[in-house]
Amino acid sequence: MNCSPIILSIFSEEYALDRKTALQIAMGFGGGMARTGKTCGAVSGAYMVLGLDQVITPENPRSSMENCYALIHEFNRRFREIHGSLLCQNLLGVNLNMKKGLAVARDQNLFTTVCPNFVGDAARILEELLTKK
């Protein structure tokens, strides 16, 4: 598994989403959106959880979206404060979209030594944001 499915699956049961479905939904987001180096998978997984946490009301469906955006902005601020970026390529220092970059990441064990820090921090920030509600 990569970082995005891990984050979504950690929180999935709280939102009546079975683990297998959570893993399937989030599987394409690792490596910064299918190894394109964009938004870190732990971050995109957190966005999914923050969306799941929203209650959409028929009277004002837009308010839940605005609340979700506010939580995402706060998540981003905290994650950037710790790691300096939201982008996988910046966080890992390699371009996973290139064979050479992916090989470097694998050779240096970045997925098992560096990425768990992003996952752990994303989960911790999520816990804090969801508990604050």
Secondary structure, DSSP 4 states (H G I P E B T S, - for coil): --HHHHHHHHHHGGGT--HHHHHHHHGGGHHHHTTSS-B-HHHHHHHHHHHHTPPP-SS-HHHHHHHHHHHHHHHHHHHHHHHS-SBHHHHHSS-TTSHHHHHHHHHTTHHHHTHHHHHHHHHHHHHHHHHH-
